[in-house]
Amino acid sequence: MNIIVRTYSGKICFRPDTSWKERDDAAYLPEFVNSVSASPALFVRICKAGRFVSSKFARRYYDSFAYGMFLYPDDLLNDGPEGFACASCLDHSTFVSYPLRDIGALAKRGLRVCRDGEEFFACPPPPESVIDSCLEFASSRCYLRTGDFLAIELGPIRSLCARDEAECQVCAYCGDNLIFDFKTVF
């Protein structure tokens, strides 16, 4: 399974499947991480393999969506382009809500992320045309396989918490439904 990411700045990168966090338990950060940033994302599951998929036909290639969040250790982000690649590979740094939802429900629900009870990020649901154009762009650069995820960052990377805070609680809501809840622990 690939996690193909379209960054908020419009680039395509990949996160390994080891970055996937399976449950909503705490994210224990390695000793070298002194602060962590985050970016919310929309995930769509690829249901049909393909390459060079036109946005006109993109809807045939995904079947469900979920919201999630990426964590990035600032200590690696500060190392330039190679640092971003390394920061994207941190184990257990990709959070995705379950269960996956029918893509038709996307138009009704936005995402709201809270950090320690205060709103950290909020956005309305993106139109399917955004997903279609991102899928077209991604498939022009890599082969899409059944079971892959295309993730679209919904906002810029923002500072989430630092070692001196010891931990922070992150909760995300799709509409009024709690979709994930985890703690970052240094």
C-alpha positions in Angstrom: 0.0 0.0 0.0 1.3 3.4 -1.0 0.3 6.7 0.6 0.6 9.2 -2.2 0.5 12.7 -0.7 -0.3 16.0 -2.5 1.2 18.6 -0.3 -0.5 21.8 0.5 2.1 23.5 -1.7 1.1 21.3 -4.7 3.9 18.8 -4.8 3.6 15.0 -4.8 5.5 12.9 -2.2 5.1 9.5 -0.6 4.8 8.2 2.9 5.6 4.6 3.7 3.0 2.2 5.1 5.1 2.1 8.3 4.0 5.7 9.0 0.3 4.5 9.3 -1.0 4.7 12.8 -3.6 1.9 13.2 -5.3 2.9 16.4 -6.0 6.1 18.3 -3.5 5.4 21.1 -0.7 7.8 22.0 1.9 8.8 19.4 5.2 8.4 21.3 7.8 10.6 19.6 11.5 9.5 19.4 14.2 11.2 21.6 15.6 13.3 18.7 12.2 15.0 18.2 11.9 18.3 20.2 8.8 19.7 18.5 6.2 18.4 16.0 4.1 20.1 13.4 1.0 18.8 11.7 -1.2 19.1 8.6 -4.7 17.8 8.2 -5.5 15.7 5.1 -8.3 14.1 3.1 -7.6 10.5 2.1 -9.3 8.7 -0.7 -8.9 5.0 -1.3 -7.9 3.9 -4.8 -10.2 1.1 -6.0 -8.8 0.7 -9.5 -5.3 0.5 -10.8 -4.2 3.1 -13.4 -1.7 5.5 -14.8 -2.2 8.9 -16.5 -5.9 9.1 -15.4 -7.7 12.1 -16.8 -9.7 14.1 -14.2 -12.7 13.4 -16.4 -12.4 9.7 -15.5 -10.9 10.1 -12.0 -14.1 9.3 -10.2 -13.9 5.7 -11.4 -10.6 5.2 -9.5 -11.6 6.0 -5.9 -14.6 4.8 -3.8 -14.3 6.1 -0.3 -12.8 8.8 1.8 -11.5 9.5 5.3 -10.0 12.5 7.1 -6.6 12.3 8.8 -3.5 14.1 9.9 0.2 14.0 9.2 2.8 14.7 11.9 6.1 16.1 10.9 9.1 16.3 13.3 10.4 19.9 13.1 14.0 18.7 13.8 13.9 17.0 10.4 11.9 19.6 8.5 14.6 22.2 9.2 17.1 20.2 7.1 15.9 21.4 3.7 14.3 19.2 1.0 16.0 16.0 2.3 14.6 16.8 5.7 11.0 16.9 4.4 11.5 13.5 2.9 12.9 12.1 6.2 10.1 13.8 8.2 7.5 12.2 6.0 9.0 8.7 6.8 8.6 8.9 10.6 6.9 5.7 11.9 3.3 6.1 13.2 3.0 9.7 12.0 -0.1 9.3 9.7 -3.4 9.2 11.4 -6.6 8.3 9.5 -10.1 8.1 10.7 -12.1 4.8 10.4 -14.4 3.7 9.1 -14.0 4.9 5.5 -17.1 6.8 4.3 -18.9 6.7 1.0 -17.6 9.5 -1.2 -21.1 10.9 -1.6 -21.1 11.8 2.1 -18.1 14.1 1.6 -20.2 17.0 0.4 -22.0 17.2 3.7 -19.1 17.1 6.2 -16.1 19.3 6.8 -13.1 18.7 9.2 -12.4 20.3 12.5 -9.3 19.5 14.5 -8.8 20.6 18.1 -5.5 20.7 20.1 -6.0 20.5 23.9 -9.7 21.5 23.4 -9.0 24.6 21.2 -9.6 24.7 17.5 -6.4 24.0 15.6 -7.8 23.7 12.1 -11.2 23.8 10.4 -12.2 23.5 6.7 -15.3 22.8 4.7 -15.4 19.6 2.6 -13.4 20.1 -0.6 -15.3 19.6 -3.8 -14.8 16.3 -5.7 -13.2 18.3 -8.5 -10.2 18.9 -6.2 -9.9 15.2 -5.7 -10.2 14.5 -9.4 -7.5 17.0 -10.3 -5.2 15.7 -7.6 -5.7 12.1 -8.8 -4.9 13.2 -12.4 -1.7 15.0 -11.2 -0.6 12.1 -9.0 -1.3 9.4 -11.7 0.9 11.4 -14.1 3.8 10.8 -11.8 3.2 7.3 -10.4 1.2 4.2 -11.0 -1.9 3.9 -8.8 -2.6 0.5 -7.4 -5.8 -0.9 -5.9 -5.6 -0.3 -2.1 -3.3 2.8 -2.3 -4.4 6.0 -0.6 -4.2 9.4 -2.2 -3.9 12.0 0.6 -4.5 15.7 0.0 -3.2 18.1 2.6 -6.0 20.5 3.5 -3.8 23.2 5.1 -0.2 24.3 5.6 2.0 22.5 8.1 1.6 24.2 11.5 3.3 23.8 14.8 1.4 21.4 17.0 3.5 20.9 20.2 7.0 20.8 21.7 8.9 18.7 24.2 8.6 21.3 27.0 4.8 20.8 26.9 5.4 17.0 27.4 2.1 16.1 25.6 -0.9 17.4 23.8 -4.3 15.9 23.0 -5.6 16.0 19.4 -9.2 15.4 18.5 -10.8 15.6 15.1 -14.4 15.9 14.1 -16.2 15.2 10.8 -19.4 17.2 11.3 -20.3 16.4 14.9 -18.7 12.9 14.9 -15.4 12.3 16.7 -13.2 10.6 14.1 -9.9 10.3 15.9 -8.5 11.2 19.2 -4.8 10.7 20.1 -2.1 12.1 22.4 1.4 13.1 21.4 3.9 12.1 24.1 7.5 13.2 24.2 
